[in-house]
Amino acid sequence: MDAKWVLTEDEALELLAFLLTAARTQVDEAAEYGPMRLVMAADRLREAIAARVSAPTRAFLSDSLGDVALLATPAATPTYAQQLDAVCAGLAAHLLARSGGEPR
């Protein structure tokens, strides 16, 4: 396989453990903590891959994902959904650029 791996097995298992234990914790927590847990997982992934990705991806990771506070919740942060929308739009633009696609 010619693909460049961006996670080691240990890093992948750590992220898997975080996701699964977050899912279990979410059963007993308020529903609004769900997005917070997912943003925390995205941040862990960002940290793990930042040194092993292309320069444009590294720039996206350092510029865009910092726009959403890790411990923010929708109830405590009125602009939470808009912040996530902006990060998603930025990711979509980055993915389109990587694939040579055109924005719609």
MODELLER restraints for C-alpha pairs under 7 A, 6 or more apart:
rsr = mdl.restraints
at = mdl.atoms
rsr.add(forms.Gaussian(group=physical.xy_distance, feature=features.Distance(at['CA:6:A'], at['CA:49:A']), mean=5.35, stdev=0.5))
rsr.add(forms.Gaussian(group=physical.xy_distance, feature=features.Distance(at['CA:6:A'], at['CA:52:A']), mean=5.72, stdev=0.5))
rsr.add(forms.Gaussian(group=physical.xy_distance, feature=features.Distance(at['CA:6:A'], at['CA:53:A']), mean=6.97, stdev=0.5))
rsr.add(forms.Gaussian(group=physical.xy_distance, feature=features.Distance(at['CA:7:A'], at['CA:48:A']), mean=6.67, stdev=0.5))
rsr.add(forms.Gaussian(group=physical.xy_distance, feature=features.Distance(at['CA:7:A'], at['CA:49:A']), mean=6.40, stdev=0.5))
rsr.add(forms.Gaussian(group=physical.xy_distance, feature=features.Distance(at['CA:15:A'], at['CA:41:A']), mean=7.00, stdev=0.5))
rsr.add(forms.Gaussian(group=physical.xy_distance, feature=features.Distance(at['CA:19:A'], at['CA:41:A']), mean=6.84, stdev=0.5))
rsr.add(forms.Gaussian(group=physical.xy_distance, feature=features.Distance(at['CA:22:A'], at['CA:37:A']), mean=6.48, stdev=0.5))
rsr.add(forms.Gaussian(group=physical.xy_distance, feature=features.Distance(at['CA:26:A'], at['CA:34:A']), mean=6.51, stdev=0.5))
rsr.add(forms.Gaussian(group=physical.xy_distance, feature=features.Distance(at['CA:32:A'], at['CA:73:A']), mean=6.27, stdev=0.5))
rsr.add(forms.Gaussian(group=physical.xy_distance, feature=features.Distance(at['CA:32:A'], at['CA:74:A']), mean=6.45, stdev=0.5))
rsr.add(forms.Gaussian(group=physical.xy_distance, feature=features.Distance(at['CA:33:A'], at['CA:73:A']), mean=6.40, stdev=0.5))
rsr.add(forms.Gaussian(group=physical.xy_distance, feature=features.Distance(at['CA:36:A'], at['CA:70:A']), mean=6.41, stdev=0.5))
rsr.add(forms.Gaussian(group=physical.xy_distance, feature=features.Distance(at['CA:36:A'], at['CA:71:A']), mean=6.12, stdev=0.5))
rsr.add(forms.Gaussian(group=physical.xy_distance, feature=features.Distance(at['CA:36:A'], at['CA:72:A']), mean=6.34, stdev=0.5))
rsr.add(forms.Gaussian(group=physical.xy_distance, feature=features.Distance(at['CA:36:A'], at['CA:73:A']), mean=6.10, stdev=0.5))
rsr.add(forms.Gaussian(group=physical.xy_distance, feature=features.Distance(at['CA:39:A'], at['CA:70:A']), mean=6.23, stdev=0.5))
rsr.add(forms.Gaussian(group=physical.xy_distance, feature=features.Distance(at['CA:40:A'], at['CA:70:A']), mean=5.68, stdev=0.5))
rsr.add(forms.Gaussian(group=physical.xy_distance, feature=features.Distance(at['CA:46:A'], at['CA:61:A']), mean=6.36, stdev=0.5))
rsr.add(forms.Gaussian(group=physical.xy_distance, feature=features.Distance(at['CA:50:A'], at['CA:58:A']), mean=5.60, stdev=0.5))
rsr.add(forms.Gaussian(group=physical.xy_distance, feature=features.Distance(at['CA:64:A'], at['CA:87:A']), mean=5.92, stdev=0.5))
rsr.add(forms.Gaussian(group=physical.xy_distance, feature=features.Distance(at['CA:64:A'], at['CA:90:A']), mean=6.91, stdev=0.5))
rsr.add(forms.Gaussian(group=physical.xy_distance, feature=features.Distance(at['CA:65:A'], at['CA:87:A']), mean=6.45, stdev=0.5))
rsr.add(forms.Gaussian(group=physical.xy_distance, feature=features.Distance(at['CA:67:A'], at['CA:83:A']), mean=6.62, stdev=0.5))
rsr.add(forms.Gaussian(group=physical.xy_distance, feature=features.Distance(at['CA:68:A'], at['CA:83:A']), mean=6.02, stdev=0.5))
rsr.add(forms.Gaussian(group=physical.xy_distance, feature=features.Distance(at['CA:68:A'], at['CA:84:A']), mean=6.81, stdev=0.5))
rsr.add(forms.Gaussian(group=physical.xy_distance, feature=features.Distance(at['CA:73:A'], at['CA:80:A']), mean=7.00, stdev=0.5))
rsr.add(forms.Gaussian(group=physical.xy_distance, feature=features.Distance(at['CA:74:A'], at['CA:80:A']), mean=5.37, stdev=0.5))
rsr.add(forms.Gaussian(group=physical.xy_distance, feature=features.Distance(at['CA:96:A'], at['CA:102:A']), mean=6.44, stdev=0.5))
rsr.add(forms.Gaussian(group=physical.xy_distance, feature=features.Distance(at['CA:96:A'], at['CA:103:A']), mean=6.83, stdev=0.5))
